[in-house]
Amino acid sequence: MSRIYNFNPGPSTLPLPVLERVADEFVDFQGAGMSIVEMSHRAKEYDGVHNKAMSLVKELYGLPDNYKVLLLGGGATLQFSMIPLNFLPEGKSCDFTVTGSWAKKAYEDAKKIGEVNVVYDGKPDSYLNLPKVDELKLDPKAAYLHMTSNETIGGVQWQSFPDAGRVPIICDMSSDFVSRKIPVEKFGMIYAGAQKNAGPAGVAIVILREDMLERCPEDLTAYLSYKTHWNTDSLYNTPPVFAIYMVKLTMEWLEEQGGLDAAEKMADERAGLIYGAIDEHGEFYRCPVPEHCRSKMNVVFRLPSEELEKKFVADAAAEGMIGLKGHRSVGGCRASIYNAMPIEGAKALADFMGEFAKKHG
Ligand SMILES: *Cc1c(COP(=O)(O)O)cnc(C)c1O
């Protein structure tokens, strides 16, 4: 078997021990005589998996008791609608930082449901920069402040979060979930599609603070109300059992690595290697994002020409490093270096970048 280094932005690389474990127990789950995907979501075996997935996320982030972890279908994208439907009442507005492609999608959906106040728009900087948190002019009466902690396409990442006072921050952490420690008390809600840092596609992980439930309107349909999922521990309907099972294994793996302390350290190391290679060959590579907001998950960079960028992506693939093409909307190159990317993978890419620059510079 040969594994490549997979720099895809999502779905993305997962820890090898997790994949092997899934293969091992796929046909006969822990002696049940059937697969996890064949059993009832009310079965005690599945119940153990479901609860463990939620409690591991809770432990990793050190969440206080007034927070619950929900596991929902529909990806992070369904949250773009559910958030305003639940938390944005008529007569109030929410604050939004429009920092890139994902924030923009969340913003467009929120705007269809209620009043949105843009407190930062990255468009004049082509979404390649972020403001300082204390420069944001926040509305103290806002229903919530929506942020996107890491823009997967543009490669910008908030290094800290503002003090929004009593206004809850709601944050899309899809592409830097469980990659670093964060001040959880600032957030009324955190959400993430699993397929970047936490497992396969198919489940969104939502961390919700209890007092947020008071805002959910009673006339929402069942699935769209957070109350439904809170009150049933995400078993109102059939949850995406296979994705949740893999999230549980991925969170267990992360805990064994040393939790968020270790994740943060490894992220620093990987990002240091790739940005280091860019800066070391600054006449050849260029990172369009200023240092203060460079993402440690998605490193974007340009080469002297689009022709060279094409060759870079092709030559890297021939060396067993795939997924380095930038998003079609922005071009260039992008290396996604999530939790499961081995340090050796980042080293291999940094070395390759050095050689490529020498050869073609
Ligand atoms: C991938 C991604 C999404 C979309 O997630 P889906 O699960 O595909 O809906 C949303 N926000 C960010 C920041 C992402 O990286």
The ligand as a MOL file (V3000), in Angstrom:
LIG
                    3D

  0  0  0     0  0            999 V3000
M  V30 BEGIN CTAB
M  V30 COUNTS 15 15 0 0 0
M  V30 BEGIN ATOM
M  V30 1 C -16.0770 23.6720 3.7390 0
M  V30 2 C -16.5980 24.8240 4.4450 0
M  V30 3 C -17.9760 25.0560 4.5640 0
M  V30 4 C -19.0270 24.1930 3.8950 0
M  V30 5 O -19.1890 23.0140 4.5340 0
M  V30 6 P -20.2700 21.9360 4.0230 0
M  V30 7 O -20.1760 20.8990 5.0830 0
M  V30 8 O -19.8130 21.4880 2.6760 0
M  V30 9 O -21.5840 22.5970 3.9770 0
M  V30 10 C -18.3830 26.1540 5.2980 0
M  V30 11 N -17.5030 26.9810 5.8730 0
M  V30 12 C -16.1760 26.7930 5.7740 0
M  V30 13 C -15.2350 27.7420 6.4560 0
M  V30 14 C -15.6750 25.7070 5.0550 0
M  V30 15 O -14.3560 25.5270 4.9460 0
M  V30 END ATOM
M  V30 BEGIN BOND
M  V30 1 1 1 2
M  V30 2 1 2 3
M  V30 3 2 2 14
M  V30 4 1 3 4
M  V30 5 2 3 10
M  V30 6 1 4 5
M  V30 7 1 5 6
M  V30 8 2 6 7
M  V30 9 1 6 8
M  V30 10 1 6 9
M  V30 11 1 10 11
M  V30 12 2 11 12
M  V30 13 1 12 13
M  V30 14 1 12 14
M  V30 15 1 14 15
M  V30 END BOND
M  V30 END CTAB
M  END
